Amino acid sequence: MKGTSSVGFPGIAATISAVSWFLLGFFFFAFLYAAAGSLVSRPEELQSVVTPIMLITMLPAGGAFVAAQDLSVTWVGVLRYIPPFSCLLMPMLAAVHEVGLWQQAAAAALMTAATGAAAWLTARVYQRSILHLGAALSWRQALAS
């Protein structure tokens, strides 16, 4: 029919990309939430500690929502390499075939480094806070030497 477009499902490569990026993003945020969880001793204190992480989580989601309108704008080209934005933008770009394998590999290397940094941060916070008695520690106190 004239004037209609055929939109198919993403290919195998896009599906593998989406699963891989989901796992990278999951581990990144899981480490951050684990660090926050180790800062509190009572459930009542948890909300105040995880609020900064929730805000960090919302930034990539909002960016991906806005980017879905036009994936070819310049800021999407920049943010697709910056963790944690890359874990949502790269699968979108892979699904519409606007990103190459080397671009995904570069962004994945940066996201893997950020996940490693989050794991190091979690270990540091956990080490300082888990044996702490008394009032809950702040992020600043847990990261102090």
N, CA, C and O atoms as a GROMACS GRO file, in nm:
protein
  580
    1MET      N    1   0.084  -0.117   0.000
    1MET     CA    2   0.000   0.000   0.000
    1MET      C    3   0.089   0.123   0.000
    1MET      O    4   0.192   0.128   0.066
    2LYS      N    5   0.047   0.218  -0.074
    2LYS     CA    6   0.125   0.339  -0.087
    2LYS      C    7   0.108   0.428   0.037
    2LYS      O    8  -0.003   0.447   0.086
    3GLY      N    9   0.220   0.481   0.087
    3GLY     CA   10   0.215   0.573   0.200
    3GLY      C   11   0.222   0.507   0.337
    3GLY      O   12   0.221   0.576   0.439
    4THR      N   13   0.229   0.376   0.341
    4THR     CA   14   0.241   0.309   0.470
    4THR      C   15   0.384   0.262   0.487
    4THR      O   16   0.453   0.231   0.390
    5SER      N   17   0.427   0.258   0.609
    5SER     CA   18   0.562   0.210   0.636
    5SER      C   19   0.555   0.082   0.717
    5SER      O   20   0.464   0.062   0.797
    6SER      N   21   0.650  -0.001   0.695
    6SER     CA   22   0.657  -0.127   0.765
    6SER      C   23   0.762  -0.117   0.875
    6SER      O   24   0.880  -0.094   0.848
    7VAL      N   25   0.718  -0.133   0.997
    7VAL     CA   26   0.810  -0.130   1.109
    7VAL      C   27   0.819  -0.271   1.165
    7VAL      O   28   0.720  -0.327   1.211
    8GLY      N   29   0.940  -0.326   1.161
    8GLY     CA   30   0.960  -0.461   1.210
    8GLY      C   31   1.021  -0.462   1.348
    8GLY      O   32   1.057  -0.358   1.404
    9PHE      N   33   1.033  -0.579   1.401
    9PHE     CA   34   1.097  -0.595   1.531
    9PHE      C   35   1.247  -0.575   1.516
    9PHE      O   36   1.304  -0.602   1.410
   10PRO      N   37   1.312  -0.528   1.623
   10PRO     CA   38   1.458  -0.517   1.616
   10PRO      C   39   1.520  -0.654   1.597
   10PRO      O   40   1.464  -0.756   1.637
   11GLY      N   41   1.636  -0.655   1.537
   11GLY     CA   42   1.705  -0.781   1.510
   11GLY      C   43   1.769  -0.841   1.633
   11GLY      O   44   1.757  -0.789   1.744
   12ILE      N   45   1.836  -0.950   1.611
   12ILE     CA   46   1.904  -1.022   1.718
   12ILE      C   47   2.010  -0.932   1.783
   12ILE      O   48   2.024  -0.930   1.905
   13ALA      N   49   2.084  -0.858   1.700
   13ALA     CA   50   2.190  -0.771   1.754
   13ALA      C   51   2.132  -0.667   1.849
   13ALA      O   52   2.191  -0.639   1.954
   14ALA      N   53   2.019  -0.608   1.813
   14ALA     CA   54   1.957  -0.507   1.899
   14ALA      C   55   1.905  -0.570   2.028
   14ALA      O   56   1.910  -0.506   2.133
   15THR      N   57   1.857  -0.692   2.021
   15THR     CA   58   1.808  -0.760   2.141
   15THR      C   59   1.925  -0.792   2.234
   15THR      O   60   1.914  -0.772   2.355
   16ILE      N   61   2.034  -0.841   2.180
   16ILE     CA   62   2.152  -0.869   2.261
   16ILE      C   63   2.205  -0.740   2.323
   16ILE      O   64   2.246  -0.738   2.439
   17SER      N   65   2.204  -0.634   2.245
   17SER     CA   66   2.247  -0.504   2.295
   17SER      C   67   2.160  -0.460   2.412
   17SER      O   68   2.211  -0.414   2.513
   18ALA      N   69   2.029  -0.473   2.398
   18ALA     CA   70   1.937  -0.430   2.504
   18ALA      C   71   1.958  -0.510   2.632
   18ALA      O   72   1.959  -0.453   2.742
   19VAL      N   73   1.976  -0.641   2.620
   19VAL     CA   74   1.999  -0.724   2.739
   19VAL      C   75   2.132  -0.690   2.804
   19VAL      O   76   2.141  -0.680   2.927
   20SER      N   77   2.235  -0.671   2.724
   20SER     CA   78   2.366  -0.636   2.778
   20SER      C   79   2.363  -0.501   2.849
   20SER      O   80   2.418  -0.487   2.958
   21TRP      N   81   2.299  -0.403   2.788
   21TRP     CA   82   2.290  -0.271   2.850
   21TRP      C   83   2.204  -0.274   2.975
   21TRP      O   84   2.231  -0.202   3.071
   22PHE      N   85   2.100  -0.357   2.974
   22PHE     CA   86   2.018  -0.371   3.095
   22PHE      C   87   2.103  -0.423   3.210
   22PHE      O   88   2.094  -0.372   3.322
   23LEU      N   89   2.184  -0.524   3.183
   23LEU     CA   90   2.268  -0.582   3.289
   23LEU      C   91   2.371  -0.482   3.340
   23LEU      O   92   2.393  -0.472   3.461
   24LEU      N   93   2.433  -0.407   3.250
   24LEU     CA   94   2.529  -0.306   3.294
   24LEU      C   95   2.462  -0.200   3.381
   24LEU      O   96   2.514  -0.162   3.486
   25GLY      N   97   2.346  -0.153   3.337
   25GLY     CA   98   2.273  -0.053   3.415
   25GLY      C   99   2.225  -0.109   3.548
   25GLY      O  100   2.229  -0.040   3.650
   26PHE      N  101   2.180  -0.233   3.547
   26PHE     CA  102   2.133  -0.296   3.670
   26PHE      C  103   2.245  -0.304   3.773
   26PHE      O  104   2.226  -0.267   3.889
   27PHE      N  105   2.361  -0.353   3.731
   27PHE     CA  106   2.472  -0.367   3.825
   27PHE      C  107   2.520  -0.231   3.875
   27PHE      O  108   2.555  -0.218   3.992
   28PHE      N  109   2.522  -0.131   3.788
   28PHE     CA  110   2.563   0.002   3.830
   28PHE      C  111   2.473   0.054   3.942
   28PHE      O  112   2.522   0.097   4.047
   29PHE      N  113   2.343   0.049   3.921
   29PHE     CA  114   2.252   0.100   4.022
   29PHE      C  115   2.240   0.007   4.142
   29PHE      O  116   2.213   0.053   4.253
   30ALA      N  117   2.258  -0.124   4.123
   30ALA     CA  118   2.255  -0.217   4.235
   30ALA      C  119   2.368  -0.188   4.333
   30ALA      O  120   2.348  -0.193   4.454
   31PHE      N  121   2.486  -0.157   4.282
   31PHE     CA  122   2.597  -0.121   4.370
   31PHE      C  123   2.567   0.007   4.447
   31PHE      O  124   2.595   0.015   4.567
   32LEU      N  125   2.510   0.105   4.380
   32LEU     CA  126   2.478   0.230   4.450
   32LEU      C  127   2.372   0.209   4.558
   32LEU      O  128   2.385   0.263   4.668
   33TYR      N  129   2.270   0.131   4.528
   33TYR     CA  130   2.168   0.103   4.630
   33TYR      C  131   2.223   0.017   4.744
   33TYR      O  132   2.180   0.033   4.858
   34ALA      N  133   2.316  -0.072   4.714
   34ALA     CA  134   2.379  -0.152   4.820
   34ALA      C  135   2.459  -0.062   4.914
   34ALA      O  136   2.457  -0.082   5.036
   35ALA      N  137   2.528   0.035   4.858
   35ALA     CA  138   2.602   0.130   4.943
   35ALA      C  139   2.505   0.207   5.032
   35ALA      O  140   2.532   0.226   5.150
   36ALA      N  141   2.395   0.250   4.976
   36ALA     CA  142   2.296   0.325   5.054
   36ALA      C  143   2.236   0.237   5.163
   36ALA      O  144   2.215   0.282   5.276
   37GLY      N  145   2.209   0.113   5.131
   37GLY     CA  146   2.152   0.022   5.230
   37GLY      C  147   2.244  -0.006   5.346
   37GLY      O  148   2.198  -0.030   5.458
   38SER      N  149   2.374  -0.002   5.322
   38SER     CA  150   2.467  -0.028   5.431
   38SER      C  151   2.482   0.092   5.524
   38SER      O  152   2.539   0.080   5.632
   39LEU      N  153   2.433   0.207   5.483
   39LEU     CA  154   2.444   0.327   5.567
   39LEU      C  155   2.341   0.333   5.679
   39LEU      O  156   2.360   0.407   5.776
   40VAL      N  157   2.234   0.258   5.668
   40VAL     CA  158   2.126   0.270   5.765
   40VAL      C  159   2.121   0.149   5.857
   40VAL      O  160   2.160   0.039   5.820
   41SER      N  161   2.072   0.173   5.976
   41SER     CA  162   2.055   0.063   6.069
   41SER      C  163   1.907   0.032   6.094
   41SER      O  164   1.873  -0.074   6.147
   42ARG      N  165   1.819   0.125   6.055
   42ARG     CA  166   1.675   0.104   6.072
   42ARG      C  167   1.605   0.137   5.941
   42ARG      O  168   1.648   0.225   5.867
   43PRO      N  169   1.496   0.067   5.912
   43PRO     CA  170   1.423   0.093   5.787
   43PRO      C  171   1.371   0.236   5.775
   43PRO      O  172   1.354   0.287   5.664
   44GLU      N  173   1.346   0.300   5.887
   44GLU     CA  174   1.293   0.437   5.883
   44GLU      C  175   1.394   0.536   5.825
   44GLU      O  176   1.354   0.642   5.775
   45GLU      N  177   1.520   0.503   5.830
   45GLU     CA  178   1.625   0.593   5.782
   45GLU      C  179   1.655   0.576   5.633
   45GLU      O  180   1.727   0.657   5.574
   46LEU      N  181   1.601   0.473   5.574
   46LEU     CA  182   1.638   0.437   5.438
   46LEU      C  183   1.598   0.542   5.335
   46LEU      O  184   1.676   0.571   5.244
   47GLN      N  185   1.480   0.600   5.346
   47GLN     CA  186   1.432   0.694   5.245
   47GLN      C  187   1.523   0.813   5.228
   47GLN      O  188   1.548   0.857   5.115
   48SER      N  189   1.572   0.867   5.337
   48SER     CA  190   1.659   0.984   5.326
   48SER      C  191   1.793   0.950   5.261
   48SER      O  192   1.858   1.038   5.203
   49VAL      N  193   1.836   0.826   5.271
   49VAL     CA  194   1.966   0.787   5.216
   49VAL      C  195   1.955   0.753   5.067
   49VAL      O  196   2.048   0.780   4.991
   50VAL      N  197   1.844   0.694   5.024
   50VAL     CA  198   1.833   0.653   4.884
   50VAL      C  199   1.780   0.764   4.793
   50VAL      O  200   1.780   0.747   4.671
   51THR      N  201   1.735   0.875   4.848
   51THR     CA  202   1.682   0.983   4.764
   51THR      C  203   1.783   1.033   4.661
   51THR      O  204   1.744   1.050   4.545
   52PRO      N  205   1.909   1.057   4.696
   52PRO     CA  206   2.003   1.100   4.591
   52PRO      C  207   2.019   0.997   4.478
   52PRO      O  208   2.035   1.035   4.362
   53ILE      N  209   2.016   0.870   4.511
   53ILE     CA  210   2.029   0.766   4.408
   53ILE      C  211   1.905   0.763   4.320
   53ILE      O  212   1.915   0.742   4.199
   54MET      N  213   1.789   0.783   4.381
   54MET     CA  214   1.666   0.786   4.302
   54MET      C  215   1.668   0.902   4.202
   54MET      O  216   1.622   0.887   4.090
   55LEU      N  217   1.723   1.015   4.243
   55LEU     CA  218   1.735   1.129   4.152
   55LEU      C  219   1.832   1.097   4.039
   55LEU      O  220   1.808   1.134   3.924
   56ILE      N  221   1.942   1.030   4.071
   56ILE     CA  222   2.038   0.990   3.968
   56ILE      C  223   1.973   0.891   3.871
   56ILE      O  224   2.005   0.892   3.752
   57THR      N  225   1.884   0.808   3.921
   57THR     CA  226   1.813   0.711   3.837
   57THR      C  227   1.714   0.780   3.743
   57THR      O  228   1.695   0.737   3.629
   58MET      N  229   1.652   0.886   3.791
   58MET     CA  230   1.552   0.955   3.710
   58MET      C  231   1.612   1.037   3.596
   58MET      O  232   1.546   1.056   3.493
   59LEU      N  233   1.733   1.086   3.611
   59LEU     CA  234   1.796   1.166   3.506
   59LEU      C  235   1.809   1.090   3.374
   59LEU      O  236   1.768   1.142   3.270
   60PRO      N  237   1.865   0.968   3.372
   60PRO     CA  238   1.873   0.896   3.246
   60PRO      C  239   1.736   0.859   3.189
   60PRO      O  240   1.716   0.859   3.067
   61ALA      N  241   1.642   0.827   3.278
   61ALA     CA  242   1.509   0.791   3.230
   61ALA      C  243   1.443   0.912   3.162
   61ALA      O  244   1.383   0.898   3.055
   62GLY      N  245   1.455   1.028   3.222
   62GLY     CA  246   1.400   1.148   3.160
   62GLY      C  247   1.472   1.183   3.032
   62GLY      O  248   1.410   1.223   2.933
   63GLY      N  249   1.604   1.167   3.032
   63GLY     CA  250   1.681   1.194   2.911
   63GLY      C  251   1.643   1.101   2.797
   63GLY      O  252   1.633   1.144   2.682
   64ALA      N  253   1.621   0.973   2.828
   64ALA     CA  254   1.580   0.878   2.725
   64ALA      C  255   1.441   0.909   2.672
   64ALA      O  256   1.414   0.893   2.553
   65PHE      N  257   1.353   0.953   2.760
   65PHE     CA  258   1.218   0.989   2.718
   65PHE      C  259   1.221   1.105   2.620
   65PHE      O  260   1.153   1.102   2.517
   66VAL      N  261   1.300   1.207   2.651
   66VAL     CA  262   1.312   1.323   2.563
   66VAL      C  263   1.386   1.286   2.435
   66VAL      O  264   1.350   1.331   2.327
   67ALA      N  265   1.489   1.204   2.446
   67ALA     CA  266   1.569   1.164   2.330
   67ALA      C  267   1.489   1.081   2.232
   67ALA      O  268   1.518   1.083   2.112
   68ALA      N  269   1.389   1.010   2.278
   68ALA     CA  270   1.308   0.926   2.189
   68ALA      C  271   1.236   1.008   2.083
   68ALA      O  272   1.197   0.955   1.979
   69GLN      N  273   1.218   1.137   2.109
   69GLN     CA  274   1.152   1.223   2.010
   69GLN      C  275   1.239   1.244   1.887
   69GLN      O  276   1.189   1.248   1.775
   70ASP      N  277   1.370   1.257   1.907
   70ASP     CA  278   1.464   1.277   1.796
   70ASP      C  279   1.602   1.228   1.839
   70ASP      O  280   1.672   1.295   1.915
   71LEU      N  281   1.639   1.111   1.792
   71LEU     CA  282   1.766   1.050   1.832
   71LEU      C  283   1.887   1.108   1.759
   71LEU      O  284   2.000   1.071   1.790
   72SER      N  285   1.865   1.198   1.665
   72SER     CA  286   1.977   1.250   1.588
   72SER      C  287   2.029   1.385   1.638
   72SER      O  288   2.119   1.442   1.577
   73VAL      N  289   1.975   1.436   1.748
   73VAL     CA  290   2.022   1.565   1.800
   73VAL      C  291   2.160   1.548   1.863
   73VAL      O  292   2.199   1.438   1.901
   74THR      N  293   2.231   1.658   1.872
   74THR     CA  294   2.371   1.656   1.917
   74THR      C  295   2.386   1.607   2.061
   74THR      O  296   2.477   1.531   2.091
   75TRP      N  297   2.297   1.650   2.150
   75TRP     CA  298   2.314   1.613   2.290
   75TRP      C  299   2.295   1.464   2.311
   75TRP      O  300   2.354   1.408   2.404
   76VAL      N  301   2.216   1.398   2.228
   76VAL     CA  302   2.201   1.252   2.238
   76VAL      C  303   2.333   1.186   2.196
   76VAL      O  304   2.374   1.085   2.255
   77GLY      N  305   2.398   1.241   2.095
   77GLY     CA  306   2.527   1.189   2.051
   77GLY      C  307   2.633   1.197   2.158
   77GLY      O  308   2.725   1.115   2.162
   78VAL      N  309   2.622   1.297   2.245
   78VAL     CA  310   2.718   1.311   2.355
   78VAL      C  311   2.679   1.222   2.473
   78VAL      O  312   2.763   1.150   2.527
   79LEU      N  313   2.552   1.228   2.513
   79LEU     CA  314   2.508   1.155   2.632
   79LEU      C  315   2.510   1.004   2.614
   79LEU      O  316   2.512   0.931   2.714
   80ARG      N  317   2.509   0.956   2.493
   80ARG     CA  318   2.508   0.810   2.474
   80ARG      C  319   2.637   0.744   2.521
   80ARG      O  320   2.641   0.622   2.537
   81TYR      N  321   2.741   0.823   2.543
   81TYR     CA  322   2.867   0.770   2.594
   81TYR      C  323   2.884   0.790   2.744
   81TYR      O  324   2.976   0.734   2.803
   82ILE      N  325   2.798   0.869   2.806
   82ILE     CA  326   2.816   0.905   2.946
   82ILE      C  327   2.730   0.815   3.035
   82ILE      O  328   2.608   0.813   3.022
   83PRO      N  329   2.796   0.740   3.126
   83PRO     CA  330   2.718   0.660   3.222
   83PRO      C  331   2.645   0.752   3.318
   83PRO      O  332   2.698   0.857   3.352
   84PRO      N  333   2.530   0.720   3.361
   84PRO     CA  334   2.442   0.606   3.334
   84PRO      C  335   2.346   0.629   3.218
   84PRO      O  336   2.258   0.546   3.194
   85PHE      N  337   2.360   0.741   3.144
   85PHE     CA  338   2.272   0.767   3.030
   85PHE      C  339   2.287   0.662   2.922
   85PHE      O  340   2.190   0.628   2.854
   86SER      N  341   2.409   0.610   2.905
   86SER     CA  342   2.436   0.516   2.798
   86SER      C  343   2.355   0.387   2.811
   86SER      O  344   2.323   0.324   2.710
   87CYS      N  345   2.322   0.347   2.933
   87CYS     CA  346   2.249   0.220   2.948
   87CYS      C  347   2.105   0.229   2.896
   87CYS      O  348   2.041   0.126   2.876
   88LEU      N  349   2.054   0.348   2.874
   88LEU     CA  350   1.920   0.363   2.815
   88LEU      C  351   1.926   0.413   2.671
   88LEU      O  352   1.842   0.376   2.589
   89LEU      N  353   2.023   0.496   2.640
   89LEU     CA  354   2.029   0.553   2.505
   89LEU      C  355   2.086   0.456   2.402
   89LEU      O  356   2.036   0.451   2.290
   90MET      N  357   2.187   0.379   2.438
   90MET     CA  358   2.248   0.288   2.341
   90MET      C  359   2.152   0.180   2.290
   90MET      O  360   2.151   0.153   2.170
   91PRO      N  361   2.070   0.117   2.376
   91PRO     CA  362   1.975   0.020   2.321
   91PRO      C  363   1.872   0.084   2.227
   91PRO      O  364   1.831   0.023   2.129
   92MET      N  365   1.832   0.208   2.259
   92MET     CA  366   1.738   0.277   2.169
   92MET      C  367   1.803   0.301   2.033
   92MET      O  368   1.741   0.279   1.929
   93LEU      N  369   1.926   0.346   2.035
   93LEU     CA  370   1.997   0.372   1.909
   93LEU      C  371   2.025   0.242   1.833
   93LEU      O  372   2.020   0.241   1.710
   94ALA      N  373   2.054   0.135   1.904
   94ALA     CA  374   2.080   0.007   1.838
   94ALA      C  375   1.952  -0.048   1.773
   94ALA      O  376   1.958  -0.112   1.669
   95ALA      N  377   1.839  -0.021   1.836
   95ALA     CA  378   1.712  -0.071   1.783
   95ALA      C  379   1.676  -0.004   1.650
   95ALA      O  380   1.607  -0.064   1.568
   96VAL      N  381   1.722   0.118   1.630
   96VAL     CA  382   1.692   0.188   1.504
   96VAL      C  383   1.815   0.194   1.413
   96VAL      O  384   1.817   0.268   1.315
   97HIS      N  385   1.916   0.115   1.447
   97HIS     CA  386   2.037   0.099   1.365
   97HIS      C  387   2.113   0.230   1.344
   97HIS      O  388   2.163   0.257   1.235
   98GLU      N  389   2.121   0.312   1.448
   98GLU     CA  390   2.194   0.438   1.437
   98GLU      C  391   2.325   0.436   1.516
   98GLU      O  392   2.383   0.541   1.542
   99VAL      N  393   2.370   0.319   1.554
   99VAL     CA  394   2.493   0.311   1.632
   99VAL      C  395   2.569   0.186   1.588
   99VAL      O  396   2.512   0.079   1.567
  100GLY      N  397   2.700   0.204   1.575
  100GLY     CA  398   2.785   0.093   1.533
  100GLY      C  399   2.836   0.013   1.652
  100GLY      O  400   2.821   0.052   1.768
  101LEU      N  401   2.897  -0.099   1.620
  101LEU     CA  402   2.950  -0.187   1.724
  101LEU      C  403   3.063  -0.119   1.801
  101LEU      O  404   3.069  -0.133   1.924
  102TRP      N  405   3.150  -0.047   1.734
  102TRP     CA  406   3.261   0.020   1.803
  102TRP      C  407   3.210   0.128   1.896
  102TRP      O  408   3.269   0.153   2.001
  103GLN      N  409   3.100   0.195   1.859
  103GLN     CA  410   3.043   0.297   1.946
  103GLN      C  411   2.983   0.233   2.072
  103GLN      O  412   2.998   0.287   2.182
  104GLN      N  413   2.918   0.121   2.055
  104GLN     CA  414   2.864   0.050   2.171
  104GLN      C  415   2.977  -0.003   2.259
  104GLN      O  416   2.966   0.000   2.382
  105ALA      N  417   3.084  -0.050   2.198
  105ALA     CA  418   3.197  -0.101   2.276
  105ALA      C  419   3.263   0.011   2.357
  105ALA      O  420   3.301  -0.010   2.472
  106ALA      N  421   3.276   0.130   2.298
  106ALA     CA  422   3.334   0.243   2.370
  106ALA      C  423   3.246   0.284   2.487
  106ALA      O  424   3.295   0.308   2.597
  107ALA      N  425   3.116   0.293   2.462
  107ALA     CA  426   3.023   0.329   2.569
  107ALA      C  427   3.017   0.220   2.676
  107ALA      O  428   3.006   0.250   2.795
  108ALA      N  429   3.024   0.094   2.634
  108ALA     CA  430   3.023  -0.016   2.731
  108ALA      C  431   3.148  -0.015   2.817
  108ALA      O  432   3.142  -0.047   2.936
  109ALA      N  433   3.262   0.022   2.759
  109ALA     CA  434   3.385   0.031   2.838
  109ALA      C  435   3.372   0.140   2.944
  109ALA      O  436   3.413   0.120   3.058
  110LEU      N  437   3.316   0.254   2.907
  110LEU     CA  438   3.294   0.362   3.005
  110LEU      C  439   3.194   0.320   3.112
  110LEU      O  440   3.213   0.350   3.230
  111MET      N  441   3.087   0.252   3.072
  111MET     CA  442   2.986   0.208   3.168
  111MET      C  443   3.043   0.101   3.260
  111MET      O  444   3.011   0.098   3.379
  112THR      N  445   3.128   0.013   3.207
  112THR     CA  446   3.192  -0.089   3.290
  112THR      C  447   3.286  -0.023   3.390
  112THR      O  448   3.293  -0.066   3.506
  113ALA      N  449   3.359   0.079   3.347
  113ALA     CA  450   3.446   0.152   3.440
  113ALA      C  451   3.363   0.222   3.548
  113ALA      O  452   3.402   0.223   3.665
  114ALA      N  453   3.250   0.279   3.510
  114ALA     CA  454   3.163   0.344   3.609
  114ALA      C  455   3.105   0.241   3.706
  114ALA      O  456   3.089   0.270   3.824
  115THR      N  457   3.072   0.123   3.656
  115THR     CA  458   3.021   0.017   3.743
  115THR      C  459   3.130  -0.030   3.838
  115THR      O  460   3.103  -0.058   3.955
  116GLY      N  461   3.253  -0.039   3.789
  116GLY     CA  462   3.366  -0.072   3.877
  116GLY      C  463   3.387   0.034   3.984
  116GLY      O  464   3.416   0.001   4.100
  117ALA      N  465   3.372   0.159   3.946
  117ALA     CA  466   3.384   0.268   4.044
  117ALA      C  467   3.271   0.261   4.146
  117ALA      O  468   3.292   0.288   4.264
  118ALA      N  469   3.151   0.225   4.101
  118ALA     CA  470   3.039   0.210   4.194
  118ALA      C  471   3.064   0.093   4.290
  118ALA      O  472   3.029   0.101   4.407
  119ALA      N  473   3.124  -0.016   4.239
  119ALA     CA  474   3.157  -0.129   4.326
  119ALA      C  475   3.261  -0.089   4.430
  119ALA      O  476   3.251  -0.126   4.546
  120TRP      N  477   3.362  -0.012   4.387
  120TRP     CA  478   3.464   0.035   4.480
  120TRP      C  479   3.401   0.127   4.585
  120TRP      O  480   3.432   0.115   4.704
  121LEU      N  481   3.315   0.217   4.543
  121LEU     CA  482   3.245   0.306   4.635
  121LEU      C  483   3.161   0.227   4.735
  121LEU      O  484   3.160   0.258   4.854
  122THR      N  485   3.092   0.126   4.686
  122THR     CA  486   3.010   0.042   4.773
  122THR      C  487   3.096  -0.029   4.877
  122THR      O  488   3.061  -0.034   4.995
  123ALA      N  489   3.208  -0.083   4.834
  123ALA     CA  490   3.298  -0.152   4.928
  123ALA      C  491   3.350  -0.056   5.034
  123ALA      O  492   3.357  -0.091   5.152
  124ARG      N  493   3.385   0.063   4.992
  124ARG     CA  494   3.436   0.163   5.086
  124ARG      C  495   3.330   0.206   5.187
  124ARG      O  496   3.357   0.214   5.307
  125VAL      N  497   3.210   0.234   5.138
  125VAL     CA  498   3.101   0.275   5.227
  125VAL      C  499   3.063   0.160   5.321
  125VAL      O  500   3.045   0.181   5.440
  126TYR      N  501   3.053   0.041   5.267
  126TYR     CA  502   3.016  -0.076   5.348
  126TYR      C  503   3.118  -0.100   5.459
  126TYR      O  504   3.082  -0.126   5.573
  127GLN      N  505   3.244  -0.092   5.424
  127GLN     CA  506   3.352  -0.116   5.519
  127GLN      C  507   3.345  -0.017   5.636
  127GLN      O  508   3.369  -0.056   5.750
  128ARG      N  509   3.313   0.106   5.609
  128ARG     CA  510   3.311   0.208   5.714
  128ARG      C  511   3.180   0.212   5.792
  128ARG      O  512   3.177   0.254   5.907
  129SER      N  513   3.072   0.168   5.731
  129SER     CA  514   2.942   0.188   5.795
  129SER      C  515   2.885   0.064   5.862
  129SER      O  516   2.806   0.076   5.955
  130ILE      N  517   2.921  -0.053   5.817
  130ILE     CA  518   2.854  -0.174   5.867
  130ILE      C  519   2.886  -0.201   6.014
  130ILE      O  520   2.803  -0.256   6.086
  131LEU      N  521   3.003  -0.164   6.059
  131LEU     CA  522   3.039  -0.187   6.198
  131LEU      C  523   3.016  -0.064   6.286
  131LEU      O  524   3.050  -0.064   6.404
  132HIS      N  525   2.958   0.040   6.227
  132HIS     CA  526   2.933   0.163   6.300
  132HIS      C  527   2.810   0.147   6.389
  132HIS      O  528   2.705   0.102   6.343
  133LEU      N  529   2.823   0.184   6.514
  133LEU     CA  530   2.710   0.179   6.607
  133LEU      C  531   2.658   0.320   6.629
  133LEU      O  532   2.734   0.417   6.622
  134GLY      N  533   2.530   0.330   6.657
  134GLY     CA  534   2.472   0.461   6.686
  134GLY      C  535   2.392   0.513   6.570
  134GLY      O  536   2.333   0.437   6.493
  135ALA      N  537   2.390   0.646   6.557
  135ALA     CA  538   2.310   0.710   6.453
  135ALA      C  539   2.362   0.674   6.314
  135ALA      O  540   2.478   0.637   6.296
  136ALA      N  541   2.273   0.686   6.218
  136ALA     CA  542   2.310   0.654   6.080
  136ALA      C  543   2.417   0.750   6.031
  136ALA      O  544   2.421   0.867   6.067
  137LEU      N  545   2.505   0.697   5.947
  137LEU     CA  546   2.610   0.778   5.886
  137LEU      C  547   2.555   0.849   5.764
  137LEU      O  548   2.465   0.800   5.696
  138SER      N  549   2.609   0.965   5.736
  138SER     CA  550   2.578   1.033   5.611
  138SER      C  551   2.675   0.981   5.505
  138SER      O  552   2.773   0.914   5.537
  139TRP      N  553   2.647   1.013   5.378
  139TRP     CA  554   2.737   0.975   5.270
  139TRP      C  555   2.876   1.034   5.295
  139TRP      O  556   2.977   0.966   5.277
  140ARG      N  557   2.880   1.157   5.335
  140ARG     CA  558   3.007   1.226   5.360
  140ARG      C  559   3.087   1.156   5.470
  140ARG      O  560   3.208   1.137   5.456
  141GLN      N  561   3.020   1.119   5.579
  141GLN     CA  562   3.090   1.051   5.688
  141GLN      C  563   3.141   0.915   5.647
  141GLN      O  564   3.251   0.875   5.685
  142ALA      N  565   3.062   0.844   5.568
  142ALA     CA  566   3.103   0.710   5.524
  142ALA      C  567   3.220   0.714   5.427
  142ALA      O  568   3.300   0.620   5.424
  143LEU      N  569   3.231   0.819   5.349
  143LEU     CA  570   3.339   0.830   5.252
  143LEU      C  571   3.465   0.894   5.308
  143LEU      O  572   3.571   0.887   5.246
  144ALA      N  573   3.453   0.957   5.425
  144ALA     CA  574   3.569   1.022   5.486
  144ALA      C  575   3.670   0.917   5.531
  144ALA      O  576   3.633   0.804   5.564
  145SER      N  577   3.793   0.953   5.531
  145SER     CA  578   3.899   0.858   5.569
  145SER      C  579   3.896   0.825   5.714
  145SER      O  580   3.978   0.747   5.761
   0.00000   0.00000   0.00000
